[in-house]
Amino acid sequence: MTTLDSRLNVADFGPERFSSREMSRLEFGSRLLDLAEDSRTPMLERCKYVAIFAELIDEFFQVRVVSLQDKVAAGVETPGTDGVRPR
């Protein structure tokens, strides 16, 4: 029996393997809207998907966009984990 550590190669998990949290959440929102648009999905489920999407976008703008604006105002030039600088 092998341990998990012996099967994992840390070099396989570099920064290029990860996406930014913000982009991941927006991609999730896109998938929610795809589900909500599917006419095969029951109407109540479609409404739930839209409600979850609305909460996600609301949080995105209230927290993430404001944080980005604060970084720009403070003159932060350091790129995030995705390699993009605040602008």
PyMOL Python script that loads the backbone (N, CA, C, O; Angstrom):
from pymol import cmd

cmd.read_pdbstr("""\
ATOM      1  N   MET A   1       0.847  -1.180   0.000  1.00  0.00           N
ATOM      2  CA  MET A   1       0.000   0.000   0.000  1.00  0.00           C
ATOM      3  C   MET A   1       0.891   1.242   0.000  1.00  0.00           C
ATOM      4  O   MET A   1       1.803   1.355   0.818  1.00  0.00           O
ATOM      5  N   THR A   2       0.625   2.169  -0.916  1.00  0.00           N
ATOM      6  CA  THR A   2       1.432   3.378  -0.999  1.00  0.00           C
ATOM      7  C   THR A   2       0.701   4.535  -0.340  1.00  0.00           C
ATOM      8  O   THR A   2      -0.527   4.556  -0.257  1.00  0.00           O
ATOM      9  N   THR A   3       1.480   5.487   0.121  1.00  0.00           N
ATOM     10  CA  THR A   3       0.875   6.672   0.714  1.00  0.00           C
ATOM     11  C   THR A   3       0.587   7.675  -0.385  1.00  0.00           C
ATOM     12  O   THR A   3       1.141   7.595  -1.481  1.00  0.00           O
ATOM     13  N   LEU A   4      -0.273   8.604  -0.082  1.00  0.00           N
ATOM     14  CA  LEU A   4      -0.625   9.635  -1.050  1.00  0.00           C
ATOM     15  C   LEU A   4       0.598  10.452  -1.437  1.00  0.00           C
ATOM     16  O   LEU A   4       0.781  10.776  -2.610  1.00  0.00           O
ATOM     17  N   ASP A   5       1.442  10.791  -0.458  1.00  0.00           N
ATOM     18  CA  ASP A   5       2.637  11.586  -0.730  1.00  0.00           C
ATOM     19  C   ASP A   5       3.565  10.905  -1.724  1.00  0.00           C
ATOM     20  O   ASP A   5       4.187  11.574  -2.550  1.00  0.00           O
ATOM     21  N   SER A   6       3.664   9.599  -1.655  1.00  0.00           N
ATOM     22  CA  SER A   6       4.575   8.901  -2.561  1.00  0.00           C
ATOM     23  C   SER A   6       4.028   8.855  -3.987  1.00  0.00           C
ATOM     24  O   SER A   6       4.792   8.655  -4.932  1.00  0.00           O
ATOM     25  N   ARG A   7       2.732   9.034  -4.154  1.00  0.00           N
ATOM     26  CA  ARG A   7       2.138   9.006  -5.493  1.00  0.00           C
ATOM     27  C   ARG A   7       2.056  10.381  -6.135  1.00  0.00           C
ATOM     28  O   ARG A   7       1.878  10.487  -7.349  1.00  0.00           O
ATOM     29  N   LEU A   8       2.183  11.433  -5.339  1.00  0.00           N
ATOM     30  CA  LEU A   8       2.080  12.791  -5.869  1.00  0.00           C
ATOM     31  C   LEU A   8       3.455  13.374  -6.134  1.00  0.00           C
ATOM     32  O   LEU A   8       4.382  13.211  -5.341  1.00  0.00           O
ATOM     33  N   ASN A   9       3.567  14.044  -7.245  1.00  0.00           N
ATOM     34  CA  ASN A   9       4.788  14.765  -7.565  1.00  0.00           C
ATOM     35  C   ASN A   9       4.470  16.246  -7.426  1.00  0.00           C
ATOM     36  O   ASN A   9       3.685  16.792  -8.202  1.00  0.00           O
ATOM     37  N   VAL A  10       5.074  16.896  -6.442  1.00  0.00           N
ATOM     38  CA  VAL A  10       4.777  18.297  -6.160  1.00  0.00           C
ATOM     39  C   VAL A  10       5.031  19.169  -7.383  1.00  0.00           C
ATOM     40  O   VAL A  10       4.334  20.166  -7.573  1.00  0.00           O
ATOM     41  N   ALA A  11       5.990  18.831  -8.203  1.00  0.00           N
ATOM     42  CA  ALA A  11       6.294  19.618  -9.397  1.00  0.00           C
ATOM     43  C   ALA A  11       5.123  19.641 -10.380  1.00  0.00           C
ATOM     44  O   ALA A  11       5.034  20.541 -11.215  1.00  0.00           O
ATOM     45  N   ASP A  12       4.236  18.671 -10.287  1.00  0.00           N
ATOM     46  CA  ASP A  12       3.076  18.632 -11.183  1.00  0.00           C
ATOM     47  C   ASP A  12       2.017  19.668 -10.819  1.00  0.00           C
ATOM     48  O   ASP A  12       1.053  19.848 -11.563  1.00  0.00           O
ATOM     49  N   PHE A  13       2.180  20.346  -9.695  1.00  0.00           N
ATOM     50  CA  PHE A  13       1.165  21.273  -9.218  1.00  0.00           C
ATOM     51  C   PHE A  13       1.693  22.698  -9.124  1.00  0.00           C
ATOM     52  O   PHE A  13       1.549  23.348  -8.089  1.00  0.00           O
ATOM     53  N   GLY A  14       2.300  23.184 -10.195  1.00  0.00           N
ATOM     54  CA  GLY A  14       2.807  24.548 -10.248  1.00  0.00           C
ATOM     55  C   GLY A  14       1.676  25.551 -10.433  1.00  0.00           C
ATOM     56  O   GLY A  14       0.524  25.163 -10.627  1.00  0.00           O
ATOM     57  N   PRO A  15       2.001  26.844 -10.375  1.00  0.00           N
ATOM     58  CA  PRO A  15       0.984  27.897 -10.474  1.00  0.00           C
ATOM     59  C   PRO A  15       0.162  27.843 -11.762  1.00  0.00           C
ATOM     60  O   PRO A  15      -0.994  28.266 -11.778  1.00  0.00           O
ATOM     61  N   GLU A  16       0.751  27.328 -12.835  1.00  0.00           N
ATOM     62  CA  GLU A  16       0.010  27.265 -14.101  1.00  0.00           C
ATOM     63  C   GLU A  16      -1.159  26.283 -14.043  1.00  0.00           C
ATOM     64  O   GLU A  16      -2.025  26.307 -14.918  1.00  0.00           O
ATOM     65  N   ARG A  17      -1.195  25.432 -13.038  1.00  0.00           N
ATOM     66  CA  ARG A  17      -2.279  24.460 -12.900  1.00  0.00           C
ATOM     67  C   ARG A  17      -3.503  25.044 -12.197  1.00  0.00           C
ATOM     68  O   ARG A  17      -4.553  24.403 -12.144  1.00  0.00           O
ATOM     69  N   PHE A  18      -3.372  26.247 -11.661  1.00  0.00           N
ATOM     70  CA  PHE A  18      -4.458  26.841 -10.894  1.00  0.00           C
ATOM     71  C   PHE A  18      -4.990  28.078 -11.604  1.00  0.00           C
ATOM     72  O   PHE A  18      -4.240  28.798 -12.263  1.00  0.00           O
ATOM     73  N   SER A  19      -6.285  28.317 -11.466  1.00  0.00           N
ATOM     74  CA  SER A  19      -6.872  29.533 -12.016  1.00  0.00           C
ATOM     75  C   SER A  19      -7.187  30.470 -10.856  1.00  0.00           C
ATOM     76  O   SER A  19      -7.213  30.060  -9.695  1.00  0.00           O
ATOM     77  N   SER A  20      -7.422  31.722 -11.189  1.00  0.00           N
ATOM     78  CA  SER A  20      -7.733  32.656 -10.118  1.00  0.00           C
ATOM     79  C   SER A  20      -9.126  32.360  -9.561  1.00  0.00           C
ATOM     80  O   SER A  20      -9.996  31.850 -10.265  1.00  0.00           O
ATOM     81  N   ARG A  21      -9.310  32.681  -8.322  1.00  0.00           N
ATOM     82  CA  ARG A  21     -10.591  32.438  -7.656  1.00  0.00           C
ATOM     83  C   ARG A  21     -11.707  33.218  -8.345  1.00  0.00           C
ATOM     84  O   ARG A  21     -12.817  32.712  -8.510  1.00  0.00           O
ATOM     85  N   GLU A  22     -11.405  34.452  -8.745  1.00  0.00           N
ATOM     86  CA  GLU A  22     -12.418  35.282  -9.380  1.00  0.00           C
ATOM     87  C   GLU A  22     -12.873  34.689 -10.710  1.00  0.00           C
ATOM     88  O   GLU A  22     -14.071  34.621 -10.987  1.00  0.00           O
ATOM     89  N   MET A  23     -11.916  34.262 -11.532  1.00  0.00           N
ATOM     90  CA  MET A  23     -12.269  33.683 -12.829  1.00  0.00           C
ATOM     91  C   MET A  23     -13.025  32.371 -12.646  1.00  0.00           C
ATOM     92  O   MET A  23     -13.952  32.073 -13.399  1.00  0.00           O
ATOM     93  N   SER A  24     -12.636  31.603 -11.663  1.00  0.00           N
ATOM     94  CA  SER A  24     -13.314  30.341 -11.396  1.00  0.00           C
ATOM     95  C   SER A  24     -14.775  30.578 -11.019  1.00  0.00           C
ATOM     96  O   SER A  24     -15.664  29.852 -11.463  1.00  0.00           O
ATOM     97  N   ARG A  25     -15.013  31.594 -10.200  1.00  0.00           N
ATOM     98  CA  ARG A  25     -16.388  31.894  -9.791  1.00  0.00           C
ATOM     99  C   ARG A  25     -17.218  32.390 -10.967  1.00  0.00           C
ATOM    100  O   ARG A  25     -18.397  32.053 -11.079  1.00  0.00           O
ATOM    101  N   LEU A  26     -16.613  33.189 -11.846  1.00  0.00           N
ATOM    102  CA  LEU A  26     -17.346  33.666 -13.018  1.00  0.00           C
ATOM    103  C   LEU A  26     -17.660  32.519 -13.980  1.00  0.00           C
ATOM    104  O   LEU A  26     -18.733  32.482 -14.582  1.00  0.00           O
ATOM    105  N   GLU A  27     -16.729  31.598 -14.119  1.00  0.00           N
ATOM    106  CA  GLU A  27     -16.979  30.425 -14.966  1.00  0.00           C
ATOM    107  C   GLU A  27     -18.098  29.564 -14.376  1.00  0.00           C
ATOM    108  O   GLU A  27     -18.919  29.013 -15.109  1.00  0.00           O
ATOM    109  N   PHE A  28     -18.122  29.455 -13.053  1.00  0.00           N
ATOM    110  CA  PHE A  28     -19.202  28.731 -12.387  1.00  0.00           C
ATOM    111  C   PHE A  28     -20.539  29.417 -12.665  1.00  0.00           C
ATOM    112  O   PHE A  28     -21.539  28.754 -12.938  1.00  0.00           O
ATOM    113  N   GLY A  29     -20.547  30.747 -12.596  1.00  0.00           N
ATOM    114  CA  GLY A  29     -21.762  31.504 -12.897  1.00  0.00           C
ATOM    115  C   GLY A  29     -22.245  31.262 -14.317  1.00  0.00           C
ATOM    116  O   GLY A  29     -23.446  31.158 -14.566  1.00  0.00           O
ATOM    117  N   SER A  30     -21.313  31.175 -15.234  1.00  0.00           N
ATOM    118  CA  SER A  30     -21.665  30.893 -16.626  1.00  0.00           C
ATOM    119  C   SER A  30     -22.326  29.518 -16.752  1.00  0.00           C
ATOM    120  O   SER A  30     -23.300  29.352 -17.486  1.00  0.00           O
ATOM    121  N   ARG A  31     -21.789  28.544 -16.033  1.00  0.00           N
ATOM    122  CA  ARG A  31     -22.385  27.200 -16.066  1.00  0.00           C
ATOM    123  C   ARG A  31     -23.787  27.206 -15.444  1.00  0.00           C
ATOM    124  O   ARG A  31     -24.675  26.490 -15.908  1.00  0.00           O
ATOM    125  N   LEU A  32     -23.983  28.011 -14.397  1.00  0.00           N
ATOM    126  CA  LEU A  32     -25.315  28.125 -13.798  1.00  0.00           C
ATOM    127  C   LEU A  32     -26.319  28.681 -14.805  1.00  0.00           C
ATOM    128  O   LEU A  32     -27.443  28.190 -14.911  1.00  0.00           O
ATOM    129  N   LEU A  33     -25.903  29.709 -15.542  1.00  0.00           N
ATOM    130  CA  LEU A  33     -26.807  30.288 -16.532  1.00  0.00           C
ATOM    131  C   LEU A  33     -27.114  29.304 -17.650  1.00  0.00           C
ATOM    132  O   LEU A  33     -28.233  29.267 -18.162  1.00  0.00           O
ATOM    133  N   ASP A  34     -26.125  28.512 -18.028  1.00  0.00           N
ATOM    134  CA  ASP A  34     -26.373  27.475 -19.041  1.00  0.00           C
ATOM    135  C   ASP A  34     -27.447  26.505 -18.560  1.00  0.00           C
ATOM    136  O   ASP A  34     -28.328  26.116 -19.326  1.00  0.00           O
ATOM    137  N   LEU A  35     -27.369  26.118 -17.294  1.00  0.00           N
ATOM    138  CA  LEU A  35     -28.379  25.216 -16.732  1.00  0.00           C
ATOM    139  C   LEU A  35     -29.754  25.888 -16.677  1.00  0.00           C
ATOM    140  O   LEU A  35     -30.777  25.253 -16.932  1.00  0.00           O
ATOM    141  N   ALA A  36     -29.761  27.177 -16.343  1.00  0.00           N
ATOM    142  CA  ALA A  36     -31.027  27.904 -16.242  1.00  0.00           C
ATOM    143  C   ALA A  36     -31.689  28.082 -17.607  1.00  0.00           C
ATOM    144  O   ALA A  36     -32.913  28.168 -17.695  1.00  0.00           O
ATOM    145  N   GLU A  37     -30.896  28.137 -18.656  1.00  0.00           N
ATOM    146  CA  GLU A  37     -31.445  28.309 -20.006  1.00  0.00           C
ATOM    147  C   GLU A  37     -31.939  27.005 -20.618  1.00  0.00           C
ATOM    148  O   GLU A  37     -32.649  27.026 -21.623  1.00  0.00           O
ATOM    149  N   ASP A  38     -31.579  25.890 -20.037  1.00  0.00           N
ATOM    150  CA  ASP A  38     -31.947  24.586 -20.586  1.00  0.00           C
ATOM    151  C   ASP A  38     -33.439  24.325 -20.351  1.00  0.00           C
ATOM    152  O   ASP A  38     -33.879  24.187 -19.210  1.00  0.00           O
ATOM    153  N   SER A  39     -34.202  24.261 -21.429  1.00  0.00           N
ATOM    154  CA  SER A  39     -35.655  24.086 -21.312  1.00  0.00           C
ATOM    155  C   SER A  39     -36.047  22.713 -20.763  1.00  0.00           C
ATOM    156  O   SER A  39     -37.195  22.514 -20.365  1.00  0.00           O
ATOM    157  N   ARG A  40     -35.118  21.775 -20.739  1.00  0.00           N
ATOM    158  CA  ARG A  40     -35.403  20.450 -20.176  1.00  0.00           C
ATOM    159  C   ARG A  40     -35.369  20.460 -18.650  1.00  0.00           C
ATOM    160  O   ARG A  40     -35.864  19.535 -18.007  1.00  0.00           O
ATOM    161  N   THR A  41     -34.782  21.510 -18.073  1.00  0.00           N
ATOM    162  CA  THR A  41     -34.692  21.633 -16.617  1.00  0.00           C
ATOM    163  C   THR A  41     -36.023  22.157 -16.080  1.00  0.00           C
ATOM    164  O   THR A  41     -36.574  23.102 -16.645  1.00  0.00           O
ATOM    165  N   PRO A  42     -36.553  21.571 -15.009  1.00  0.00           N
ATOM    166  CA  PRO A  42     -37.817  22.064 -14.433  1.00  0.00           C
ATOM    167  C   PRO A  42     -37.713  23.541 -14.043  1.00  0.00           C
ATOM    168  O   PRO A  42     -36.655  24.013 -13.626  1.00  0.00           O
ATOM    169  N   MET A  43     -38.815  24.251 -14.184  1.00  0.00           N
ATOM    170  CA  MET A  43     -38.832  25.701 -13.979  1.00  0.00           C
ATOM    171  C   MET A  43     -38.333  26.109 -12.589  1.00  0.00           C
ATOM    172  O   MET A  43     -37.576  27.073 -12.471  1.00  0.00           O
ATOM    173  N   LEU A  44     -38.737  25.403 -11.550  1.00  0.00           N
ATOM    174  CA  LEU A  44     -38.293  25.767 -10.205  1.00  0.00           C
ATOM    175  C   LEU A  44     -36.772  25.650 -10.084  1.00  0.00           C
ATOM    176  O   LEU A  44     -36.133  26.499  -9.463  1.00  0.00           O
ATOM    177  N   GLU A  45     -36.200  24.617 -10.666  1.00  0.00           N
ATOM    178  CA  GLU A  45     -34.741  24.456 -10.645  1.00  0.00           C
ATOM    179  C   GLU A  45     -34.071  25.589 -11.418  1.00  0.00           C
ATOM    180  O   GLU A  45     -33.032  26.099 -10.999  1.00  0.00           O
ATOM    181  N   ARG A  46     -34.654  25.975 -12.523  1.00  0.00           N
ATOM    182  CA  ARG A  46     -34.097  27.069 -13.322  1.00  0.00           C
ATOM    183  C   ARG A  46     -34.086  28.361 -12.513  1.00  0.00           C
ATOM    184  O   ARG A  46     -33.123  29.127 -12.559  1.00  0.00           O
ATOM    185  N   CYS A  47     -35.172  28.595 -11.767  1.00  0.00           N
ATOM    186  CA  CYS A  47     -35.240  29.788 -10.909  1.00  0.00           C
ATOM    187  C   CYS A  47     -34.172  29.741  -9.821  1.00  0.00           C
ATOM    188  O   CYS A  47     -33.567  30.762  -9.494  1.00  0.00           O
ATOM    189  N   LYS A  48     -33.945  28.572  -9.271  1.00  0.00           N
ATOM    190  CA  LYS A  48     -32.906  28.423  -8.242  1.00  0.00           C
ATOM    191  C   LYS A  48     -31.531  28.740  -8.816  1.00  0.00           C
ATOM    192  O   LYS A  48     -30.729  29.409  -8.165  1.00  0.00           O
ATOM    193  N   TYR A  49     -31.251  28.268 -10.028  1.00  0.00           N
ATOM    194  CA  TYR A  49     -29.957  28.541 -10.658  1.00  0.00           C
ATOM    195  C   TYR A  49     -29.763  30.039 -10.880  1.00  0.00           C
ATOM    196  O   TYR A  49     -28.674  30.571 -10.668  1.00  0.00           O
ATOM    197  N   VAL A  50     -30.828  30.712 -11.308  1.00  0.00           N
ATOM    198  CA  VAL A  50     -30.738  32.157 -11.530  1.00  0.00           C
ATOM    199  C   VAL A  50     -30.521  32.884 -10.205  1.00  0.00           C
ATOM    200  O   VAL A  50     -29.757  33.847 -10.154  1.00  0.00           O
ATOM    201  N   ALA A  51     -31.177  32.442  -9.137  1.00  0.00           N
ATOM    202  CA  ALA A  51     -31.001  33.068  -7.823  1.00  0.00           C
ATOM    203  C   ALA A  51     -29.571  32.890  -7.317  1.00  0.00           C
ATOM    204  O   ALA A  51     -28.985  33.822  -6.766  1.00  0.00           O
ATOM    205  N   ILE A  52     -29.017  31.711  -7.500  1.00  0.00           N
ATOM    206  CA  ILE A  52     -27.626  31.470  -7.088  1.00  0.00           C
ATOM    207  C   ILE A  52     -26.687  32.348  -7.900  1.00  0.00           C
ATOM    208  O   ILE A  52     -25.747  32.929  -7.357  1.00  0.00           O
ATOM    209  N   PHE A  53     -26.941  32.446  -9.204  1.00  0.00           N
ATOM    210  CA  PHE A  53     -26.118  33.298 -10.066  1.00  0.00           C
ATOM    211  C   PHE A  53     -26.191  34.756  -9.607  1.00  0.00           C
ATOM    212  O   PHE A  53     -25.169  35.439  -9.547  1.00  0.00           O
ATOM    213  N   ALA A  54     -27.392  35.230  -9.285  1.00  0.00           N
ATOM    214  CA  ALA A  54     -27.560  36.615  -8.842  1.00  0.00           C
ATOM    215  C   ALA A  54     -26.766  36.883  -7.565  1.00  0.00           C
ATOM    216  O   ALA A  54     -26.130  37.929  -7.441  1.00  0.00           O
ATOM    217  N   GLU A  55     -26.797  35.958  -6.627  1.00  0.00           N
ATOM    218  CA  GLU A  55     -26.015  36.113  -5.396  1.00  0.00           C
ATOM    219  C   GLU A  55     -24.521  36.132  -5.693  1.00  0.00           C
ATOM    220  O   GLU A  55     -23.776  36.924  -5.117  1.00  0.00           O
ATOM    221  N   LEU A  56     -24.094  35.264  -6.587  1.00  0.00           N
ATOM    222  CA  LEU A  56     -22.681  35.176  -6.940  1.00  0.00           C
ATOM    223  C   LEU A  56     -22.188  36.484  -7.562  1.00  0.00           C
ATOM    224  O   LEU A  56     -21.127  36.989  -7.191  1.00  0.00           O
ATOM    225  N   ILE A  57     -22.951  37.027  -8.498  1.00  0.00           N
ATOM    226  CA  ILE A  57     -22.560  38.271  -9.166  1.00  0.00           C
ATOM    227  C   ILE A  57     -22.610  39.442  -8.190  1.00  0.00           C
ATOM    228  O   ILE A  57     -21.743  40.316  -8.223  1.00  0.00           O
ATOM    229  N   ASP A  58     -23.619  39.464  -7.325  1.00  0.00           N
ATOM    230  CA  ASP A  58     -23.725  40.516  -6.320  1.00  0.00           C
ATOM    231  C   ASP A  58     -22.488  40.520  -5.426  1.00  0.00           C
ATOM    232  O   ASP A  58     -21.892  41.569  -5.185  1.00  0.00           O
ATOM    233  N   GLU A  59     -22.108  39.348  -4.937  1.00  0.00           N
ATOM    234  CA  GLU A  59     -20.918  39.227  -4.089  1.00  0.00           C
ATOM    235  C   GLU A  59     -19.664  39.604  -4.863  1.00  0.00           C
ATOM    236  O   GLU A  59     -18.767  40.250  -4.322  1.00  0.00           O
ATOM    237  N   PHE A  60     -19.602  39.205  -6.116  1.00  0.00           N
ATOM    238  CA  PHE A  60     -18.435  39.505  -6.946  1.00  0.00           C
ATOM    239  C   PHE A  60     -18.208  41.010  -7.023  1.00  0.00           C
ATOM    240  O   PHE A  60     -17.085  41.475  -6.832  1.00  0.00           O
ATOM    241  N   PHE A  61     -19.254  41.769  -7.299  1.00  0.00           N
ATOM    242  CA  PHE A  61     -19.087  43.211  -7.430  1.00  0.00           C
ATOM    243  C   PHE A  61     -18.916  43.901  -6.087  1.00  0.00           C
ATOM    244  O   PHE A  61     -18.152  44.862  -5.993  1.00  0.00           O
ATOM    245  N   GLN A  62     -19.599  43.443  -5.045  1.00  0.00           N
ATOM    246  CA  GLN A  62     -19.485  44.084  -3.740  1.00  0.00           C
ATOM    247  C   GLN A  62     -18.133  43.843  -3.082  1.00  0.00           C
ATOM    248  O   GLN A  62     -17.642  44.701  -2.349  1.00  0.00           O
ATOM    249  N   VAL A  63     -17.533  42.702  -3.331  1.00  0.00           N
ATOM    250  CA  VAL A  63     -16.283  42.354  -2.654  1.00  0.00           C
ATOM    251  C   VAL A  63     -15.096  42.391  -3.608  1.00  0.00           C
ATOM    252  O   VAL A  63     -14.138  43.126  -3.370  1.00  0.00           O
ATOM    253  N   ARG A  64     -15.142  41.628  -4.660  1.00  0.00           N
ATOM    254  CA  ARG A  64     -13.979  41.459  -5.538  1.00  0.00           C
ATOM    255  C   ARG A  64     -13.657  42.716  -6.332  1.00  0.00           C
ATOM    256  O   ARG A  64     -12.498  43.127  -6.393  1.00  0.00           O
ATOM    257  N   VAL A  65     -14.662  43.330  -6.939  1.00  0.00           N
ATOM    258  CA  VAL A  65     -14.402  44.514  -7.753  1.00  0.00           C
ATOM    259  C   VAL A  65     -13.963  45.675  -6.871  1.00  0.00           C
ATOM    260  O   VAL A  65     -13.062  46.427  -7.240  1.00  0.00           O
ATOM    261  N   VAL A  66     -14.590  45.826  -5.712  1.00  0.00           N
ATOM    262  CA  VAL A  66     -14.187  46.889  -4.788  1.00  0.00           C
ATOM    263  C   VAL A  66     -12.745  46.668  -4.329  1.00  0.00           C
ATOM    264  O   VAL A  66     -11.978  47.625  -4.225  1.00  0.00           O
ATOM    265  N   SER A  67     -12.374  45.428  -4.056  1.00  0.00           N
ATOM    266  CA  SER A  67     -10.998  45.115  -3.668  1.00  0.00           C
ATOM    267  C   SER A  67     -10.025  45.485  -4.782  1.00  0.00           C
ATOM    268  O   SER A  67      -8.949  46.025  -4.520  1.00  0.00           O
ATOM    269  N   LEU A  68     -10.399  45.199  -6.002  1.00  0.00           N
ATOM    270  CA  LEU A  68      -9.557  45.552  -7.144  1.00  0.00           C
ATOM    271  C   LEU A  68      -9.429  47.065  -7.268  1.00  0.00           C
ATOM    272  O   LEU A  68      -8.338  47.571  -7.530  1.00  0.00           O
ATOM    273  N   GLN A  69     -10.521  47.791  -7.085  1.00  0.00           N
ATOM    274  CA  GLN A  69     -10.478  49.251  -7.132  1.00  0.00           C
ATOM    275  C   GLN A  69      -9.575  49.802  -6.033  1.00  0.00           C
ATOM    276  O   GLN A  69      -8.832  50.757  -6.263  1.00  0.00           O
ATOM    277  N   ASP A  70      -9.632  49.212  -4.845  1.00  0.00           N
ATOM    278  CA  ASP A  70      -8.765  49.641  -3.744  1.00  0.00           C
ATOM    279  C   ASP A  70      -7.295  49.424  -4.087  1.00  0.00           C
ATOM    280  O   ASP A  70      -6.457  50.273  -3.786  1.00  0.00           O
ATOM    281  N   LYS A  71      -6.977  48.292  -4.715  1.00  0.00           N
ATOM    282  CA  LYS A  71      -5.592  48.019  -5.109  1.00  0.00           C
ATOM    283  C   LYS A  71      -5.110  49.019  -6.146  1.00  0.00           C
ATOM    284  O   LYS A  71      -3.971  49.481  -6.078  1.00  0.00           O
ATOM    285  N   VAL A  72      -5.957  49.355  -7.100  1.00  0.00           N
ATOM    286  CA  VAL A  72      -5.589  50.334  -8.124  1.00  0.00           C
ATOM    287  C   VAL A  72      -5.360  51.693  -7.472  1.00  0.00           C
ATOM    288  O   VAL A  72      -4.380  52.370  -7.782  1.00  0.00           O
ATOM    289  N   ALA A  73      -6.255  52.098  -6.571  1.00  0.00           N
ATOM    290  CA  ALA A  73      -6.127  53.387  -5.889  1.00  0.00           C
ATOM    291  C   ALA A  73      -4.866  53.449  -5.031  1.00  0.00           C
ATOM    292  O   ALA A  73      -4.268  54.514  -4.880  1.00  0.00           O
ATOM    293  N   ALA A  74      -4.462  52.307  -4.468  1.00  0.00           N
ATOM    294  CA  ALA A  74      -3.267  52.259  -3.623  1.00  0.00           C
ATOM    295  C   ALA A  74      -1.987  52.130  -4.446  1.00  0.00           C
ATOM    296  O   ALA A  74      -0.886  52.186  -3.898  1.00  0.00           O
ATOM    297  N   GLY A  75      -2.129  51.959  -5.750  1.00  0.00           N
ATOM    298  CA  GLY A  75      -0.954  51.843  -6.610  1.00  0.00           C
ATOM    299  C   GLY A  75      -0.285  50.484  -6.575  1.00  0.00           C
ATOM    300  O   GLY A  75       0.900  50.370  -6.891  1.00  0.00           O
ATOM    301  N   VAL A  76      -1.020  49.456  -6.199  1.00  0.00           N
ATOM    302  CA  VAL A  76      -0.457  48.103  -6.158  1.00  0.00           C
ATOM    303  C   VAL A  76      -0.174  47.644  -7.583  1.00  0.00           C
ATOM    304  O   VAL A  76      -1.054  47.672  -8.443  1.00  0.00           O
ATOM    305  N   GLU A  77       1.063  47.223  -7.821  1.00  0.00           N
ATOM    306  CA  GLU A  77       1.474  46.772  -9.152  1.00  0.00           C
ATOM    307  C   GLU A  77       1.734  45.273  -9.204  1.00  0.00           C
ATOM    308  O   GLU A  77       1.969  44.724 -10.280  1.00  0.00           O
ATOM    309  N   THR A  78       1.695  44.610  -8.060  1.00  0.00           N
ATOM    310  CA  THR A  78       2.020  43.187  -7.993  1.00  0.00           C
ATOM    311  C   THR A  78       0.929  42.367  -8.670  1.00  0.00           C
ATOM    312  O   THR A  78      -0.247  42.508  -8.337  1.00  0.00           O
ATOM    313  N   PRO A  79       1.308  41.513  -9.616  1.00  0.00           N
ATOM    314  CA  PRO A  79       0.286  40.680 -10.264  1.00  0.00           C
ATOM    315  C   PRO A  79      -0.270  39.634  -9.305  1.00  0.00           C
ATOM    316  O   PRO A  79       0.411  39.208  -8.372  1.00  0.00           O
ATOM    317  N   GLY A  80      -1.499  39.232  -9.541  1.00  0.00           N
ATOM    318  CA  GLY A  80      -2.127  38.190  -8.737  1.00  0.00           C
ATOM    319  C   GLY A  80      -1.614  36.825  -9.132  1.00  0.00           C
ATOM    320  O   GLY A  80      -0.681  36.711  -9.928  1.00  0.00           O
ATOM    321  N   THR A  81      -2.216  35.796  -8.582  1.00  0.00           N
ATOM    322  CA  THR A  81      -1.793  34.432  -8.883  1.00  0.00           C
ATOM    323  C   THR A  81      -2.005  34.073 -10.345  1.00  0.00           C
ATOM    324  O   THR A  81      -1.366  33.158 -10.864  1.00  0.00           O
ATOM    325  N   ASP A  82      -2.906  34.797 -11.012  1.00  0.00           N
ATOM    326  CA  ASP A  82      -3.149  34.537 -12.429  1.00  0.00           C
ATOM    327  C   ASP A  82      -2.198  35.317 -13.331  1.00  0.00           C
ATOM    328  O   ASP A  82      -2.269  35.203 -14.555  1.00  0.00           O
ATOM    329  N   GLY A  83      -1.299  36.117 -12.729  1.00  0.00           N
ATOM    330  CA  GLY A  83      -0.313  36.865 -13.493  1.00  0.00           C
ATOM    331  C   GLY A  83      -0.809  38.202 -14.010  1.00  0.00           C
ATOM    332  O   GLY A  83      -0.079  38.887 -14.726  1.00  0.00           O
ATOM    333  N   VAL A  84      -2.026  38.592 -13.670  1.00  0.00           N
ATOM    334  CA  VAL A  84      -2.606  39.845 -14.148  1.00  0.00           C
ATOM    335  C   VAL A  84      -2.441  40.919 -13.081  1.00  0.00           C
ATOM    336  O   VAL A  84      -2.718  40.692 -11.904  1.00  0.00           O
ATOM    337  N   ARG A  85      -1.986  42.089 -13.513  1.00  0.00           N
ATOM    338  CA  ARG A  85      -1.822  43.217 -12.585  1.00  0.00           C
ATOM    339  C   ARG A  85      -3.151  43.963 -12.427  1.00  0.00           C
ATOM    340  O   ARG A  85      -3.945  44.013 -13.366  1.00  0.00           O
ATOM    341  N   PRO A  86      -3.398  44.544 -11.241  1.00  0.00           N
ATOM    342  CA  PRO A  86      -4.612  45.351 -11.065  1.00  0.00           C
ATOM    343  C   PRO A  86      -4.553  46.579 -11.974  1.00  0.00           C
ATOM    344  O   PRO A  86      -3.524  47.250 -12.056  1.00  0.00           O
ATOM    345  N   ARG A  87      -5.655  46.863 -12.648  1.00  0.00           N
ATOM    346  CA  ARG A  87      -5.712  48.067 -13.493  1.00  0.00           C
ATOM    347  C   ARG A  87      -7.117  48.561 -13.610  1.00  0.00           C
ATOM    348  O   ARG A  87      -7.366  49.563 -14.280  1.00  0.00           O
TER     349      ARG A  87
END
""", "prot")
cmd.dss("prot")
cmd.show_as("cartoon", "prot")
cmd.util.cbc("prot")
cmd.orient("prot")
